[in-house]
Amino acid sequence: MDLSLRHHRHVLTRDKLLDGSLHQMMAIAAPSLRLWTEAELSGSLEATLALRSEAGNGVWLFAYGSLIWNPTIHFVERRAARVHGWHRAFCLSTRAGRGTPENPGLMLGLDRGGTCSGCILRVAESEIRTELGVLWRREMLAGSYIPRWVSLRTLEGEPLGRAITFTIDRRRPSYAGTLTEVETIRRLATAKGALGSAADYLFHTRDGLRSLGLRDRTVERLARRVEAAQAGA
């Protein structure tokens, strides 16, 4: 069953990932941004899969941001879940996609500490390399994340196994985890790029979490403040 087709309205599509359009779009928008080669993407994917502890029933992915509301991959099961030791944060500065070199936007990453609730998507065993290949072209385009296996729990706290997720790489110049909330709100309220606005990314994430019965206090607060900033502009 392909549950991703409901999100066809978004600018970022599966087709753009498969035909290289996203790569070209980013290269044009931010010429100085070094994008990963196919060899680097493939090497990262294989290194991640080499750490897989169990095989035979597919792979789970932990989604905490846009993968909730625009997954672009085919999956066979979705459910709410939580990870410990990581929290959702607008800690990735982006000069393309949802921002520009002159006014960088912000996107989400998993940063150290706390907990994070989101959803997990199960990719069928027979489609692992195809679907994760699509995912890597999206999430690892500029190598801003570290793919990592994390332990999952249900919202009630029961163990669920492990999933792949994308944690922020603090060593990268794109790490923005030390911004003030005032600057975070300014960027989210004003930044736009080829994939849309940073504000829409924030609002879609808030709504996607709500559709799972989840409310992230930080996301909700930022959404309210960004809406107020835009209304007063």
N, C-alpha and C positions, 0 to 999 in steps of 0.2 A: 504494500500500500504506500503510495506517495503522498505524504501529508504536507509537502512543501509547496504544492501548486497554488494553495490559497493566497500566497504572498506575491503573485505575479505583478502587482501594481508598483513595486519598488524599482528604483533605477538600477540597483545592483541585482543582476539576474544570473542565473546559472549559465546562460548562453555567453554572457560577457566574460565569465570566468573561463569557460571552455575555449573560446576563440581568441583569447588574449586581449580583448578590448579593454578590460580593466587595467592591465599592465600598460597598454599604450596611453590610456587616459591619464594615469598617474605620471608617466614619463613626460607627457606634455605639460601637465599642470605644475609639476615641480622638477624641472630638469636636473637639479643638483641632488635630488634624492636617489640614493643607490638602491635599485630594486634587485631582489634575488634572482639568480639564474635558475633555469629548470633543473640543473644539476644540484644546486644548493637546496632547492625545494625537495627534490627526490631524496637527497641524502638525509635531510632533517626528518622526513616522513619515515624512512626506513629505520633510522636510529630510534625513533619513538616506538615504532612497532616492535623493534627488537627487545624492548623492555616489557612487552606484554606477557602477563603471567598465565593467562588462560586463553584457550582458543576453542572455537566450535560454535559459539552462540552470538557471534557478531561483536561489535565494539560499541561501548557507550561513549558519548561526548557530553561534557557538562557545558551548558549554554547559560550565560549570565547577562548578555547584552543583545546585540542585533541577531545573534543566532536564534534567539527566542522568537522574534517576530519576522525574520526573513532568513531562514536557514539555507536556502539555495541548494541543499543536498537532499537526496532521497533517504528516508529513514522509515523504519517499520514500527517504532514504538516511541512514545513520549510520555514522561511523567515528571512530577515535581521532585526535587532533591536538594540536598544541602551539602556544602563542603565546609570543613573546619580548617583554620589556619590561613585563610585567605578572605579578602573582602573586595567587593565591587567598588571601583574608584575611577573617576575621570582623570586618568593619569597618563594618557597617551596623547601627545601633541601631534596633530596631523596637518601638514602643509598642502595636502591634496585630498580629494575626496569630499571632506566636509570642512574644508578650510583652504586657505591659500598661503603662500610664503609670506605675504604681507600681514595676514590676519589668520594665524593658525587656529584650527578648531580643536576640539577635544573629543576623544572617544574613550570607551571603557577598557580597562584591563583588570585582571585580578592582581591585587597587591598583597604584600605580606600582612598577616595578622587578622584576627576576627573570624567571622563566619560569613557565608554567602549562600543565599537560597536562589535557585533558578530551576532549570529543567534539564533533564538528560534525554538525549536522542540516541536510539539504538540503530546502528547501521548493520545491515545483514552481512553475514560472514562472506557470502559470495561477492559482495559489492564493496568490501573494505577499501581496497586500493583505489578503485575508481572514485568512490565518494570522498575518501580522505584526500585524494589528489585534488579534487575540486576545492575542498576546504583549505588545504595548504596554499593554493593559489590566491585565496582570499585573505586568510589570516596572517600568512607569513610572507606576504608580498614584499615587505621591506625589512623583514627579520626583527620586528619590534617586540615580539613575544618569545617566550620560552615554552614550547609544548611540554606538558608535564602530565604524568598520571597522578590523579588525586583520589583519595578514599571518599566514598559517597555514604551519605546517610539519608534515610527518609526524613520528612519534616518532623516525625515523631521521635527520631533519634536512632532508629534501627539501622545496622550496617547494610549497605547495598552492593558492595564490591568497589571496583575502580573505574575511572573514566579518564579520557583525555580532555584536557582543557588548555587554555592559553593564558599563561601568567606573564605579567609585564616584565620586560628586561630592563632593570634599573640602570644598567650600564650604558644604555643607548642615549644619544642626545635628545631623542623624542620623549624620554621619560619626563612627565610633568606632575609628579606626585607631590611637589613642594609648593605648588601655586597657592596663593591665598584664595579664599572663597569669593572675594570680590572679583578677582581676575578670572576665576573659573566661570562665574556667572556672566561676565562681560563676553568671554569667548563663546560660551554656549549660546548667548543671546544674539550674537552678531556674525559669527563665522559661517561662511557658505562655500561650497565647492561643487565639483562636477556631480557628486552623488547626492547633493542636497545640503540642507543646513544642519549645523550641530544641534540646534534646538529641536528639529524634527527627530533626530536620532535620540535625544533625551526623552521627548514625549512618547515616541514609539516604545522605548524601553519601559517607561512607566506603565503604559497601557498593556504591554506584553506581560509584565509582571502581574498586573491586576487581573489579567485573563487567567492566570494560574492560581488566583486567590492569594497573591503575595503583594506586600507593600514594603518597599525599601525606604526607610525614613530619609536617607540622604537623597535618593532619587526624587522622592516626593517633594522634599524641601527645595531642591534645586529647580524642579519644574515650576513650583509656585513662584520662586524668585525670578526665574527667567521670563515667565509669563508677565510678571509685573514690570520687569525691565523693558520688555518689548512693548507693553501697553503704554509706558511712559516715554517711549522714544520719540 
